[in-house]
Amino acid sequence: MTDWNLKEDDVVVLRALDDIPEHLFQVWEVFDDCITGYSLTGPLAGVYGEPGLELILRVHLRSTEGDQGRG
């Protein structure tokens, strides 16, 4: 398992699964086995989810220092 060192508001690429294509996902919280947040692209855009860490392909965008979060 990769240590992604994810933080709130990072954006990751989730791999395709079943009929859902690869898509971007904004991280809200990070747990030992999953992340929480919202899909940004694809058929699930705007939908809350709790994907397992094994679904992460790569980090697309790191949140920048000094951002105010979702506010």
Helices and strands as residue ranges (DSSP letters): E 11-14, E 23-30, E 35-39, E 48-49, G 53-55, E 56-61
